Amino acid sequence: MTESIKQKQVASLIHHALADLFIRNGSKYYGSAFVTLTHVRVTPDLMLARIYLSVYNKPAKHEVIDAIAENAYAIRHDLGTVIRHKLRRIPELEFYLDDTLDEAEKIGRLFDKLKEDDKNG
């Protein structure tokens, strides 16, 4: 199912506002981890935003996501103060780990190992 123009606009608005909040207040939400927003998807009714995050420099990435999820109310409140004049209702926020880059790195290492094995074998 494709996203409507309105869904894309709201997702973009949330993405930019949250990225700015994480830059300014990230340590308050999740400590010293380096977190980037990779994607935001909004449901058709615009009442739920699913935020996908990449976590770096922390081996326990799910713990960082859990810390962010525990602070979802505060994050939503802070988001609301930034975008309240642009949206009628601030959507609920759900946070997910986006491990796409980690998986791509693993695949790259596997290909490198296969190339090395071909040279040696």
Biopython code that builds the backbone (N, CA, C, O; Angstrom):
import numpy as np
from Bio.PDB.StructureBuilder import StructureBuilder

atoms = [
    (1, "MET", "N", (0.851, -1.180, 0.000)),
    (1, "MET", "CA", (0.000, 0.000, 0.000)),
    (1, "MET", "C", (0.896, 1.241, 0.000)),
    (1, "MET", "O", (1.856, 1.318, 0.767)),
    (2, "THR", "N", (0.586, 2.190, -0.843)),
    (2, "THR", "CA", (1.393, 3.393, -0.953)),
    (2, "THR", "C", (0.901, 4.461, 0.022)),
    (2, "THR", "O", (-0.266, 4.490, 0.412)),
    (3, "GLU", "N", (1.808, 5.311, 0.391)),
    (3, "GLU", "CA", (1.476, 6.399, 1.301)),
    (3, "GLU", "C", (0.855, 7.545, 0.516)),
    (3, "GLU", "O", (1.227, 7.811, -0.627)),
    (4, "SER", "N", (-0.098, 8.215, 1.152)),
    (4, "SER", "CA", (-0.708, 9.385, 0.529)),
    (4, "SER", "C", (0.257, 10.568, 0.638)),
    (4, "SER", "O", (1.237, 10.523, 1.382)),
    (5, "ILE", "N", (-0.037, 11.601, -0.105)),
    (5, "ILE", "CA", (0.779, 12.813, -0.051)),
    (5, "ILE", "C", (0.766, 13.388, 1.367)),
    (5, "ILE", "O", (1.803, 13.821, 1.869)),
    (6, "LYS", "N", (-0.389, 13.395, 2.006)),
    (6, "LYS", "CA", (-0.507, 13.929, 3.368)),
    (6, "LYS", "C", (0.342, 13.111, 4.350)),
    (6, "LYS", "O", (1.012, 13.680, 5.212)),
    (7, "GLN", "N", (0.315, 11.776, 4.221)),
    (7, "GLN", "CA", (1.132, 10.928, 5.078)),
    (7, "GLN", "C", (2.619, 11.258, 4.905)),
    (7, "GLN", "O", (3.361, 11.356, 5.882)),
    (8, "LYS", "N", (3.034, 11.424, 3.668)),
    (8, "LYS", "CA", (4.439, 11.749, 3.387)),
    (8, "LYS", "C", (4.811, 13.114, 3.960)),
    (8, "LYS", "O", (5.909, 13.286, 4.488)),
    (9, "GLN", "N", (3.907, 14.079, 3.860)),
    (9, "GLN", "CA", (4.176, 15.411, 4.392)),
    (9, "GLN", "C", (4.311, 15.379, 5.912)),
    (9, "GLN", "O", (5.226, 15.977, 6.477)),
    (10, "VAL", "N", (3.395, 14.680, 6.561)),
    (10, "VAL", "CA", (3.433, 14.588, 8.021)),
    (10, "VAL", "C", (4.680, 13.818, 8.466)),
    (10, "VAL", "O", (5.339, 14.205, 9.431)),
    (11, "ALA", "N", (4.999, 12.730, 7.764)),
    (11, "ALA", "CA", (6.192, 11.951, 8.097)),
    (11, "ALA", "C", (7.446, 12.804, 7.957)),
    (11, "ALA", "O", (8.339, 12.733, 8.802)),
    (12, "SER", "N", (7.523, 13.598, 6.917)),
    (12, "SER", "CA", (8.676, 14.467, 6.710)),
    (12, "SER", "C", (8.772, 15.527, 7.814)),
    (12, "SER", "O", (9.856, 15.801, 8.329)),
    (13, "LEU", "N", (7.648, 16.108, 8.164)),
    (13, "LEU", "CA", (7.613, 17.107, 9.237)),
    (13, "LEU", "C", (8.110, 16.501, 10.549)),
    (13, "LEU", "O", (8.936, 17.095, 11.243)),
    (14, "ILE", "N", (7.602, 15.320, 10.879)),
    (14, "ILE", "CA", (8.002, 14.637, 12.108)),
    (14, "ILE", "C", (9.484, 14.266, 12.046)),
    (14, "ILE", "O", (10.214, 14.432, 13.023)),
    (15, "HIS", "N", (9.917, 13.768, 10.901)),
    (15, "HIS", "CA", (11.319, 13.360, 10.740)),
    (15, "HIS", "C", (12.267, 14.521, 11.020)),
    (15, "HIS", "O", (13.220, 14.374, 11.786)),
    (16, "HIS", "N", (12.015, 15.664, 10.409)),
    (16, "HIS", "CA", (12.896, 16.816, 10.590)),
    (16, "HIS", "C", (12.847, 17.350, 12.021)),
    (16, "HIS", "O", (13.881, 17.701, 12.590)),
    (17, "ALA", "N", (11.644, 17.411, 12.605)),
    (17, "ALA", "CA", (11.510, 17.923, 13.966)),
    (17, "ALA", "C", (12.165, 16.982, 14.978)),
    (17, "ALA", "O", (12.844, 17.437, 15.898)),
    (18, "LEU", "N", (11.964, 15.670, 14.812)),
    (18, "LEU", "CA", (12.572, 14.718, 15.738)),
    (18, "LEU", "C", (14.089, 14.685, 15.599)),
    (18, "LEU", "O", (14.803, 14.574, 16.596)),
    (19, "ALA", "N", (14.580, 14.782, 14.373)),
    (19, "ALA", "CA", (16.034, 14.806, 14.175)),
    (19, "ALA", "C", (16.634, 15.982, 14.925)),
    (19, "ALA", "O", (17.670, 15.844, 15.574)),
    (20, "ASP", "N", (15.995, 17.125, 14.841)),
    (20, "ASP", "CA", (16.474, 18.304, 15.556)),
    (20, "ASP", "C", (16.391, 18.102, 17.075)),
    (20, "ASP", "O", (17.311, 18.475, 17.803)),
    (21, "LEU", "N", (15.287, 17.510, 17.551)),
    (21, "LEU", "CA", (15.145, 17.245, 18.991)),
    (21, "LEU", "C", (16.219, 16.273, 19.479)),
    (21, "LEU", "O", (16.777, 16.459, 20.561)),
    (22, "PHE", "N", (16.511, 15.242, 18.691)),
    (22, "PHE", "CA", (17.514, 14.266, 19.090)),
    (22, "PHE", "C", (18.904, 14.898, 19.108)),
    (22, "PHE", "O", (19.740, 14.527, 19.932)),
    (23, "ILE", "N", (19.154, 15.838, 18.218)),
    (23, "ILE", "CA", (20.442, 16.533, 18.227)),
    (23, "ILE", "C", (20.570, 17.376, 19.500)),
    (23, "ILE", "O", (21.606, 17.369, 20.166)),
    (24, "ARG", "N", (19.503, 18.094, 19.819)),
    (24, "ARG", "CA", (19.556, 19.000, 20.973)),
    (24, "ARG", "C", (19.390, 18.295, 22.317)),
    (24, "ARG", "O", (20.069, 18.636, 23.285)),
    (25, "ASN", "N", (18.481, 17.304, 22.381)),
    (25, "ASN", "CA", (18.121, 16.689, 23.668)),
    (25, "ASN", "C", (18.379, 15.191, 23.724)),
    (25, "ASN", "O", (17.889, 14.522, 24.633)),
    (26, "GLY", "N", (19.123, 14.656, 22.791)),
    (26, "GLY", "CA", (19.305, 13.207, 22.713)),
    (26, "GLY", "C", (19.814, 12.570, 23.981)),
    (26, "GLY", "O", (19.326, 11.512, 24.377)),
    (27, "SER", "N", (20.786, 13.189, 24.629)),
    (27, "SER", "CA", (21.345, 12.583, 25.840)),
    (27, "SER", "C", (20.294, 12.461, 26.942)),
    (27, "SER", "O", (20.382, 11.570, 27.788)),
    (28, "LYS", "N", (19.322, 13.335, 26.935)),
    (28, "LYS", "CA", (18.232, 13.263, 27.915)),
    (28, "LYS", "C", (17.353, 12.031, 27.659)),
    (28, "LYS", "O", (16.808, 11.444, 28.595)),
    (29, "TYR", "N", (17.221, 11.648, 26.388)),
    (29, "TYR", "CA", (16.341, 10.531, 26.027)),
    (29, "TYR", "C", (17.037, 9.181, 26.057)),
    (29, "TYR", "O", (16.439, 8.185, 26.466)),
    (30, "TYR", "N", (18.303, 9.134, 25.625)),
    (30, "TYR", "CA", (18.939, 7.827, 25.439)),
    (30, "TYR", "C", (20.415, 7.778, 25.810)),
    (30, "TYR", "O", (21.092, 6.812, 25.458)),
    (31, "GLY", "N", (20.924, 8.760, 26.491)),
    (31, "GLY", "CA", (22.302, 8.696, 26.953)),
    (31, "GLY", "C", (23.311, 9.065, 25.879)),
    (31, "GLY", "O", (23.084, 9.982, 25.090)),
    (32, "SER", "N", (24.433, 8.341, 25.854)),
    (32, "SER", "CA", (25.558, 8.726, 25.006)),
    (32, "SER", "C", (25.582, 8.034, 23.646)),
    (32, "SER", "O", (26.538, 8.214, 22.891)),
    (33, "ALA", "N", (24.579, 7.265, 23.320)),
    (33, "ALA", "CA", (24.561, 6.571, 22.033)),
    (33, "ALA", "C", (24.431, 7.572, 20.885)),
    (33, "ALA", "O", (23.900, 8.671, 21.048)),
    (34, "PHE", "N", (24.926, 7.165, 19.739)),
    (34, "PHE", "CA", (24.764, 7.969, 18.521)),
    (34, "PHE", "C", (23.578, 7.386, 17.775)),
    (34, "PHE", "O", (23.647, 6.258, 17.287)),
    (35, "VAL", "N", (22.494, 8.137, 17.682)),
    (35, "VAL", "CA", (21.242, 7.664, 17.103)),
    (35, "VAL", "C", (20.880, 8.534, 15.913)),
    (35, "VAL", "O", (20.942, 9.761, 15.987)),
    (36, "THR", "N", (20.501, 7.889, 14.809)),
    (36, "THR", "CA", (20.020, 8.632, 13.647)),
    (36, "THR", "C", (18.643, 8.119, 13.260)),
    (36, "THR", "O", (18.349, 6.930, 13.378)),
    (37, "LEU", "N", (17.810, 9.032, 12.799)),
    (37, "LEU", "CA", (16.501, 8.657, 12.298)),
    (37, "LEU", "C", (16.665, 8.238, 10.849)),
    (37, "LEU", "O", (17.171, 9.007, 10.031)),
    (38, "THR", "N", (16.242, 7.030, 10.528)),
    (38, "THR", "CA", (16.383, 6.571, 9.151)),
    (38, "THR", "C", (15.098, 6.735, 8.365)),
    (38, "THR", "O", (15.128, 6.996, 7.162)),
    (39, "HIS", "N", (13.958, 6.583, 9.047)),
    (39, "HIS", "CA", (12.704, 6.651, 8.316)),
    (39, "HIS", "C", (11.547, 6.892, 9.286)),
    (39, "HIS", "O", (11.589, 6.459, 10.437)),
    (40, "VAL", "N", (10.530, 7.578, 8.814)),
    (40, "VAL", "CA", (9.302, 7.772, 9.587)),
    (40, "VAL", "C", (8.133, 7.381, 8.691)),
    (40, "VAL", "O", (8.038, 7.826, 7.547)),
    (41, "ARG", "N", (7.259, 6.559, 9.216)),
    (41, "ARG", "CA", (6.036, 6.182, 8.504)),
    (41, "ARG", "C", (4.844, 6.564, 9.364)),
    (41, "ARG", "O", (4.847, 6.357, 10.577)),
    (42, "VAL", "N", (3.835, 7.120, 8.728)),
    (42, "VAL", "CA", (2.640, 7.560, 9.434)),
    (42, "VAL", "C", (1.458, 6.751, 8.914)),
    (42, "VAL", "O", (1.336, 6.518, 7.711)),
    (43, "THR", "N", (0.579, 6.322, 9.837)),
    (43, "THR", "CA", (-0.606, 5.566, 9.447)),
    (43, "THR", "C", (-1.562, 6.464, 8.665)),
    (43, "THR", "O", (-1.484, 7.688, 8.775)),
    (44, "PRO", "N", (-2.461, 5.876, 7.878)),
    (44, "PRO", "CA", (-3.383, 6.682, 7.067)),
    (44, "PRO", "C", (-4.237, 7.664, 7.871)),
    (44, "PRO", "O", (-4.607, 8.719, 7.356)),
    (45, "ASP", "N", (-4.553, 7.334, 9.120)),
    (45, "ASP", "CA", (-5.348, 8.264, 9.940)),
    (45, "ASP", "C", (-4.487, 9.330, 10.622)),
    (45, "ASP", "O", (-5.005, 10.182, 11.342)),
    (46, "LEU", "N", (-3.178, 9.279, 10.394)),
    (46, "LEU", "CA", (-2.203, 10.247, 10.917)),
    (46, "LEU", "C", (-2.103, 10.237, 12.439)),
    (46, "LEU", "O", (-1.620, 11.202, 13.031)),
    (47, "MET", "N", (-2.550, 9.168, 13.075)),
    (47, "MET", "CA", (-2.569, 9.108, 14.533)),
    (47, "MET", "C", (-1.412, 8.304, 15.132)),
    (47, "MET", "O", (-1.240, 8.274, 16.351)),
    (48, "LEU", "N", (-0.622, 7.654, 14.275)),
    (48, "LEU", "CA", (0.499, 6.868, 14.753)),
    (48, "LEU", "C", (1.680, 7.072, 13.818)),
    (48, "LEU", "O", (1.555, 6.947, 12.600)),
    (49, "ALA", "N", (2.820, 7.386, 14.400)),
    (49, "ALA", "CA", (4.056, 7.523, 13.630)),
    (49, "ALA", "C", (5.022, 6.441, 14.090)),
    (49, "ALA", "O", (5.315, 6.310, 15.278)),
    (50, "ARG", "N", (5.506, 5.676, 13.133)),
    (50, "ARG", "CA", (6.506, 4.650, 13.410)),
    (50, "ARG", "C", (7.863, 5.220, 13.015)),
    (50, "ARG", "O", (8.099, 5.558, 11.855)),
    (51, "ILE", "N", (8.738, 5.318, 13.991)),
    (51, "ILE", "CA", (10.039, 5.941, 13.774)),
    (51, "ILE", "C", (11.105, 4.847, 13.798)),
    (51, "ILE", "O", (11.209, 4.082, 14.756)),
    (52, "TYR", "N", (11.892, 4.789, 12.727)),
    (52, "TYR", "CA", (12.950, 3.794, 12.602)),
    (52, "TYR", "C", (14.289, 4.472, 12.856)),
    (52, "TYR", "O", (14.602, 5.503, 12.260)),
    (53, "LEU", "N", (15.075, 3.876, 13.753)),
    (53, "LEU", "CA", (16.315, 4.481, 14.217)),
    (53, "LEU", "C", (17.493, 3.529, 14.021)),
    (53, "LEU", "O", (17.359, 2.315, 14.175)),
    (54, "SER", "N", (18.640, 4.097, 13.682)),
    (54, "SER", "CA", (19.897, 3.358, 13.682)),
    (54, "SER", "C", (20.677, 3.796, 14.908)),
    (54, "SER", "O", (20.713, 4.978, 15.252)),
    (55, "VAL", "N", (21.304, 2.819, 15.565)),
    (55, "VAL", "CA", (22.060, 3.083, 16.781)),
    (55, "VAL", "C", (23.510, 2.683, 16.540)),
    (55, "VAL", "O", (23.792, 1.585, 16.060)),
    (56, "TYR", "N", (24.424, 3.586, 16.878)),
    (56, "TYR", "CA", (25.850, 3.339, 16.707)),
    (56, "TYR", "C", (26.561, 3.481, 18.039)),
    (56, "TYR", "O", (26.022, 4.072, 18.975)),
    (57, "ASN", "N", (27.739, 2.954, 18.125)),
    (57, "ASN", "CA", (28.673, 2.980, 19.252)),
    (57, "ASN", "C", (28.095, 2.378, 20.539)),
    (57, "ASN", "O", (28.566, 2.688, 21.633)),
    (58, "LYS", "N", (27.099, 1.539, 20.412)),
    (58, "LYS", "CA", (26.550, 0.810, 21.558)),
    (58, "LYS", "C", (26.310, -0.632, 21.132)),
    (58, "LYS", "O", (25.614, -0.874, 20.146)),
    (59, "PRO", "N", (26.876, -1.594, 21.857)),
    (59, "PRO", "CA", (26.643, -2.994, 21.479)),
    (59, "PRO", "C", (25.202, -3.450, 21.755)),
    (59, "PRO", "O", (24.670, -4.284, 21.023)),
    (60, "ALA", "N", (24.578, -2.915, 22.790)),
    (60, "ALA", "CA", (23.209, -3.294, 23.148)),
    (60, "ALA", "C", (22.234, -2.283, 22.539)),
    (60, "ALA", "O", (21.697, -1.422, 23.238)),
    (61, "LYS", "N", (22.019, -2.398, 21.248)),
    (61, "LYS", "CA", (21.190, -1.430, 20.522)),
    (61, "LYS", "C", (19.737, -1.437, 20.994)),
    (61, "LYS", "O", (19.092, -0.389, 21.039)),
    (62, "HIS", "N", (19.225, -2.612, 21.345)),
    (62, "HIS", "CA", (17.832, -2.686, 21.788)),
    (62, "HIS", "C", (17.612, -1.963, 23.119)),
    (62, "HIS", "O", (16.520, -1.462, 23.385)),
    (63, "GLU", "N", (18.641, -1.913, 23.942)),
    (63, "GLU", "CA", (18.517, -1.174, 25.201)),
    (63, "GLU", "C", (18.345, 0.316, 24.936)),
    (63, "GLU", "O", (17.617, 0.997, 25.659)),
    (64, "VAL", "N", (19.006, 0.819, 23.914)),
    (64, "VAL", "CA", (18.865, 2.235, 23.546)),
    (64, "VAL", "C", (17.445, 2.487, 23.046)),
    (64, "VAL", "O", (16.817, 3.477, 23.422)),
    (65, "ILE", "N", (16.945, 1.593, 22.201)),
    (65, "ILE", "CA", (15.575, 1.729, 21.690)),
    (65, "ILE", "C", (14.579, 1.646, 22.851)),
    (65, "ILE", "O", (13.603, 2.395, 22.886)),
    (66, "ASP", "N", (14.821, 0.748, 23.791)),
    (66, "ASP", "CA", (13.943, 0.639, 24.964)),
    (66, "ASP", "C", (13.957, 1.931, 25.779)),
    (66, "ASP", "O", (12.912, 2.370, 26.259)),
    (67, "ALA", "N", (15.134, 2.543, 25.938)),
    (67, "ALA", "CA", (15.227, 3.807, 26.675)),
    (67, "ALA", "C", (14.448, 4.899, 25.958)),
    (67, "ALA", "O", (13.772, 5.708, 26.594)),
    (68, "ILE", "N", (14.542, 4.919, 24.642)),
    (68, "ILE", "CA", (13.794, 5.907, 23.869)),
    (68, "ILE", "C", (12.298, 5.651, 24.013)),
    (68, "ILE", "O", (11.520, 6.587, 24.197)),
    (69, "ALA", "N", (11.895, 4.383, 23.930)),
    (69, "ALA", "CA", (10.477, 4.038, 24.071)),
    (69, "ALA", "C", (9.948, 4.430, 25.459)),
    (69, "ALA", "O", (8.805, 4.869, 25.586)),
    (70, "GLU", "N", (10.775, 4.272, 26.487)),
    (70, "GLU", "CA", (10.361, 4.673, 27.839)),
    (70, "GLU", "C", (10.164, 6.184, 27.928)),
    (70, "GLU", "O", (9.376, 6.664, 28.744)),
    (71, "ASN", "N", (10.869, 6.923, 27.100)),
    (71, "ASN", "CA", (10.753, 8.385, 27.080)),
    (71, "ASN", "C", (9.819, 8.879, 25.975)),
    (71, "ASN", "O", (9.822, 10.065, 25.646)),
    (72, "ALA", "N", (9.025, 7.981, 25.405)),
    (72, "ALA", "CA", (8.160, 8.345, 24.278)),
    (72, "ALA", "C", (7.203, 9.482, 24.637)),
    (72, "ALA", "O", (6.937, 10.354, 23.810)),
    (73, "TYR", "N", (6.691, 9.474, 25.855)),
    (73, "TYR", "CA", (5.764, 10.536, 26.262)),
    (73, "TYR", "C", (6.462, 11.894, 26.251)),
    (73, "TYR", "O", (5.925, 12.871, 25.729)),
    (74, "ALA", "N", (7.653, 11.947, 26.827)),
    (74, "ALA", "CA", (8.408, 13.207, 26.867)),
    (74, "ALA", "C", (8.815, 13.640, 25.461)),
    (74, "ALA", "O", (8.770, 14.825, 25.128)),
    (75, "ILE", "N", (9.211, 12.671, 24.643)),
    (75, "ILE", "CA", (9.599, 12.991, 23.261)),
    (75, "ILE", "C", (8.402, 13.532, 22.494)),
    (75, "ILE", "O", (8.518, 14.512, 21.758)),
    (76, "ARG", "N", (7.243, 12.885, 22.669)),
    (76, "ARG", "CA", (6.021, 13.353, 21.991)),
    (76, "ARG", "C", (5.651, 14.757, 22.468)),
    (76, "ARG", "O", (5.240, 15.600, 21.670)),
    (77, "HIS", "N", (5.796, 15.002, 23.761)),
    (77, "HIS", "CA", (5.501, 16.333, 24.300)),
    (77, "HIS", "C", (6.424, 17.385, 23.686)),
    (77, "HIS", "O", (5.976, 18.448, 23.257)),
    (78, "ASP", "N", (7.725, 17.069, 23.652)),
    (78, "ASP", "CA", (8.692, 18.005, 23.078)),
    (78, "ASP", "C", (8.426, 18.207, 21.584)),
    (78, "ASP", "O", (8.539, 19.322, 21.073)),
    (79, "LEU", "N", (8.073, 17.123, 20.888)),
    (79, "LEU", "CA", (7.724, 17.227, 19.468)),
    (79, "LEU", "C", (6.507, 18.130, 19.284)),
    (79, "LEU", "O", (6.458, 18.951, 18.368)),
    (80, "GLY", "N", (5.527, 17.962, 20.171)),
    (80, "GLY", "CA", (4.314, 18.775, 20.098)),
    (80, "GLY", "C", (4.583, 20.257, 20.245)),
    (80, "GLY", "O", (3.931, 21.075, 19.596)),
    (81, "THR", "N", (5.538, 20.614, 21.092)),
    (81, "THR", "CA", (5.848, 22.033, 21.258)),
    (81, "THR", "C", (6.473, 22.618, 19.993)),
    (81, "THR", "O", (6.358, 23.815, 19.732)),
    (82, "VAL", "N", (7.134, 21.766, 19.212)),
    (82, "VAL", "CA", (7.790, 22.237, 17.994)),
    (82, "VAL", "C", (6.817, 22.326, 16.817)),
    (82, "VAL", "O", (6.875, 23.276, 16.036)),
    (83, "ILE", "N", (5.919, 21.337, 16.685)),
    (83, "ILE", "CA", (5.072, 21.278, 15.482)),
    (83, "ILE", "C", (3.587, 21.499, 15.762)),
    (83, "ILE", "O", (2.747, 21.205, 14.911)),
    (84, "ARG", "N", (3.262, 22.007, 16.931)),
    (84, "ARG", "CA", (1.841, 22.136, 17.302)),
    (84, "ARG", "C", (1.040, 23.055, 16.380)),
    (84, "ARG", "O", (-0.175, 22.893, 16.265)),
    (85, "HIS", "N", (1.682, 23.997, 15.733)),
    (85, "HIS", "CA", (0.959, 24.908, 14.841)),
    (85, "HIS", "C", (0.844, 24.362, 13.423)),
    (85, "HIS", "O", (0.223, 24.976, 12.556)),
    (86, "LYS", "N", (1.452, 23.198, 13.201)),
    (86, "LYS", "CA", (1.431, 22.609, 11.860)),
    (86, "LYS", "C", (0.542, 21.377, 11.772)),
    (86, "LYS", "O", (0.144, 20.978, 10.678)),
    (87, "LEU", "N", (0.229, 20.774, 12.910)),
    (87, "LEU", "CA", (-0.627, 19.586, 12.949)),
    (87, "LEU", "C", (-1.737, 19.783, 13.969)),
    (87, "LEU", "O", (-1.540, 20.387, 15.023)),
    (88, "ARG", "N", (-2.885, 19.269, 13.637)),
    (88, "ARG", "CA", (-4.009, 19.365, 14.568)),
    (88, "ARG", "C", (-3.780, 18.489, 15.793)),
    (88, "ARG", "O", (-3.989, 18.919, 16.927)),
    (89, "ARG", "N", (-3.343, 17.237, 15.544)),
    (89, "ARG", "CA", (-3.060, 16.303, 16.644)),
    (89, "ARG", "C", (-1.690, 15.701, 16.436)),
    (89, "ARG", "O", (-1.321, 15.330, 15.322)),
    (90, "ILE", "N", (-0.953, 15.609, 17.497)),
    (90, "ILE", "CA", (0.384, 15.013, 17.445)),
    (90, "ILE", "C", (0.199, 13.494, 17.534)),
    (90, "ILE", "O", (-0.423, 13.007, 18.478)),
    (91, "PRO", "N", (0.727, 12.746, 16.574)),
    (91, "PRO", "CA", (0.525, 11.290, 16.599)),
    (91, "PRO", "C", (1.267, 10.611, 17.746)),
    (91, "PRO", "O", (2.250, 11.133, 18.271)),
    (92, "GLU", "N", (0.772, 9.446, 18.114)),
    (92, "GLU", "CA", (1.499, 8.589, 19.048)),
    (92, "GLU", "C", (2.783, 8.166, 18.348)),
    (92, "GLU", "O", (2.834, 8.095, 17.121)),
    (93, "LEU", "N", (3.811, 7.888, 19.127)),
    (93, "LEU", "CA", (5.109, 7.534, 18.557)),
    (93, "LEU", "C", (5.491, 6.113, 18.955)),
    (93, "LEU", "O", (5.401, 5.735, 20.123)),
    (94, "GLU", "N", (5.916, 5.336, 17.970)),
    (94, "GLU", "CA", (6.475, 4.010, 18.205)),
    (94, "GLU", "C", (7.874, 4.004, 17.614)),
    (94, "GLU", "O", (8.093, 4.499, 16.509)),
    (95, "PHE", "N", (8.822, 3.439, 18.358)),
    (95, "PHE", "CA", (10.210, 3.446, 17.930)),
    (95, "PHE", "C", (10.680, 2.035, 17.630)),
    (95, "PHE", "O", (10.398, 1.100, 18.379)),
    (96, "TYR", "N", (11.404, 1.892, 16.519)),
    (96, "TYR", "CA", (11.903, 0.598, 16.073)),
    (96, "TYR", "C", (13.368, 0.722, 15.692)),
    (96, "TYR", "O", (13.817, 1.766, 15.219)),
    (97, "LEU", "N", (14.104, -0.359, 15.904)),
    (97, "LEU", "CA", (15.500, -0.416, 15.494)),
    (97, "LEU", "C", (15.562, -0.728, 14.005)),
    (97, "LEU", "O", (14.968, -1.703, 13.544)),
    (98, "ASP", "N", (16.271, 0.088, 13.266)),
    (98, "ASP", "CA", (16.500, -0.152, 11.840)),
    (98, "ASP", "C", (17.922, -0.685, 11.706)),
    (98, "ASP", "O", (18.893, 0.066, 11.790)),
    (99, "ASP", "N", (18.024, -1.981, 11.498)),
    (99, "ASP", "CA", (19.347, -2.596, 11.408)),
    (99, "ASP", "C", (19.761, -2.867, 9.970)),
    (99, "ASP", "O", (20.603, -3.729, 9.720)),
    (100, "THR", "N", (19.184, -2.148, 9.033)),
    (100, "THR", "CA", (19.495, -2.322, 7.621)),
    (100, "THR", "C", (20.978, -2.109, 7.348)),
    (100, "THR", "O", (21.591, -2.899, 6.630)),
    (101, "LEU", "N", (21.558, -1.064, 7.905)),
    (101, "LEU", "CA", (22.974, -0.782, 7.673)),
    (101, "LEU", "C", (23.861, -1.862, 8.287)),
    (101, "LEU", "O", (24.882, -2.228, 7.705)),
    (102, "ASP", "N", (23.484, -2.370, 9.448)),
    (102, "ASP", "CA", (24.246, -3.459, 10.066)),
    (102, "ASP", "C", (24.221, -4.706, 9.187)),
    (102, "ASP", "O", (25.241, -5.370, 9.004)),
    (103, "GLU", "N", (23.046, -5.015, 8.648)),
    (103, "GLU", "CA", (22.920, -6.184, 7.777)),
    (103, "GLU", "C", (23.721, -6.003, 6.495)),
    (103, "GLU", "O", (24.352, -6.952, 6.028)),
    (104, "ALA", "N", (23.709, -4.814, 5.921)),
    (104, "ALA", "CA", (24.484, -4.542, 4.709)),
    (104, "ALA", "C", (25.977, -4.704, 4.995)),
    (104, "ALA", "O", (26.721, -5.221, 4.162)),
    (105, "GLU", "N", (26.408, -4.260, 6.170)),
    (105, "GLU", "CA", (27.811, -4.404, 6.545)),
    (105, "GLU", "C", (28.189, -5.875, 6.689)),
    (105, "GLU", "O", (29.270, -6.280, 6.262)),
    (106, "LYS", "N", (27.300, -6.685, 7.292)),
    (106, "LYS", "CA", (27.559, -8.123, 7.429)),
    (106, "LYS", "C", (27.679, -8.778, 6.060)),
    (106, "LYS", "O", (28.576, -9.592, 5.836)),
    (107, "ILE", "N", (26.791, -8.432, 5.156)),
    (107, "ILE", "CA", (26.824, -9.005, 3.807)),
    (107, "ILE", "C", (28.110, -8.599, 3.100)),
    (107, "ILE", "O", (28.735, -9.413, 2.422)),
    (108, "GLY", "N", (28.500, -7.345, 3.258)),
    (108, "GLY", "CA", (29.751, -6.882, 2.665)),
    (108, "GLY", "C", (30.946, -7.663, 3.184)),
    (108, "GLY", "O", (31.835, -8.027, 2.414)),
    (109, "ARG", "N", (30.974, -7.926, 4.499)),
    (109, "ARG", "CA", (32.068, -8.713, 5.077)),
    (109, "ARG", "C", (32.062, -10.140, 4.541)),
    (109, "ARG", "O", (33.121, -10.713, 4.288)),
    (110, "LEU", "N", (30.857, -10.722, 4.365)),
    (110, "LEU", "CA", (30.769, -12.068, 3.808)),
    (110, "LEU", "C", (31.318, -12.111, 2.383)),
    (110, "LEU", "O", (32.050, -13.034, 2.026)),
    (111, "PHE", "N", (30.967, -11.117, 1.571)),
    (111, "PHE", "CA", (31.487, -11.061, 0.205)),
    (111, "PHE", "C", (33.005, -10.899, 0.204)),
    (111, "PHE", "O", (33.696, -11.523, -0.602)),
    (112, "ASP", "N", (33.522, -10.069, 1.098)),
    (112, "ASP", "CA", (34.974, -9.898, 1.199)),
    (112, "ASP", "C", (35.654, -11.214, 1.573)),
    (112, "ASP", "O", (36.706, -11.563, 1.036)),
    (113, "LYS", "N", (35.027, -11.938, 2.509)),
    (113, "LYS", "CA", (35.586, -13.234, 2.923)),
    (113, "LYS", "C", (35.551, -14.221, 1.767)),
    (113, "LYS", "O", (36.509, -14.970, 1.572)),
    (114, "LEU", "N", (34.465, -14.240, 0.995)),
    (114, "LEU", "CA", (34.376, -15.141, -0.163)),
    (114, "LEU", "C", (35.446, -14.810, -1.198)),
    (114, "LEU", "O", (36.065, -15.711, -1.763)),
    (115, "LYS", "N", (35.662, -13.531, -1.446)),
    (115, "LYS", "CA", (36.699, -13.115, -2.391)),
    (115, "LYS", "C", (38.076, -13.568, -1.905)),
    (115, "LYS", "O", (38.890, -14.054, -2.689)),
    (116, "GLU", "N", (38.327, -13.403, -0.607)),
    (116, "GLU", "CA", (39.607, -13.817, -0.027)),
    (116, "GLU", "C", (39.789, -15.322, -0.130)),
    (116, "GLU", "O", (40.883, -15.801, -0.429)),
    (117, "ASP", "N", (38.699, -16.082, 0.122)),
    (117, "ASP", "CA", (38.768, -17.531, 0.021)),
    (117, "ASP", "C", (39.044, -17.969, -1.420)),
    (117, "ASP", "O", (39.781, -18.929, -1.643)),
    (118, "ASP", "N", (38.453, -17.266, -2.405)),
    (118, "ASP", "CA", (38.693, -17.590, -3.817)),
    (118, "ASP", "C", (40.140, -17.352, -4.190)),
    (118, "ASP", "O", (40.725, -18.128, -4.945)),
    (119, "LYS", "N", (40.728, -16.278, -3.665)),
    (119, "LYS", "CA", (42.135, -15.970, -3.962)),
    (119, "LYS", "C", (43.066, -17.025, -3.359)),
    (119, "LYS", "O", (44.070, -17.399, -3.965)),
    (120, "ASN", "N", (42.721, -17.499, -2.164)),
    (120, "ASN", "CA", (43.559, -18.466, -1.455)),
    (120, "ASN", "C", (43.283, -19.908, -1.878)),
    (120, "ASN", "O", (44.114, -20.793, -1.674)),
    (121, "GLY", "N", (42.123, -20.135, -2.463)),
    (121, "GLY", "CA", (41.714, -21.506, -2.753)),
    (121, "GLY", "C", (41.902, -21.887, -4.129)),
    (121, "GLY", "O", (41.596, -23.019, -4.504)),
]
sb = StructureBuilder()
sb.init_structure("model")
sb.init_model(0)
sb.init_chain("A")
sb.init_seg("    ")
for serial, (resi, resn, name, xyz) in enumerate(atoms, 1):
    if name == "N":
        sb.init_residue(resn, " ", resi, " ")
    sb.init_atom(name, np.array(xyz, "f"), 0.0, 1.0, " ", f" {name:<3s}", serial, name[0])
structure = sb.get_structure()
